[in-house]
Amino acid sequence: MDLFSIRIISYDIGKSMISELVINTLTRAFLLKEPEEGLIIHSDQGPQYSSKEYF
């Protein structure tokens, strides 16, 4: 969610919490809206955010 415009930029849904969901969502968001300097990505610190693929 872009907190300035209060719009959802990108999301993905799956049957399990896998790192590909996060990677696909961020990739799509970066393609739709080029991130500006100072971008902060907030996560719930779930296991998909600590995977090798995410890093």
Secondary structure, 3 states (H helix, E strand, C coil): CECCCCECCCCCCCCCCCHHHHHHHHHHHHHHCCCCCCCCCCCCCCHHHHCCCCC
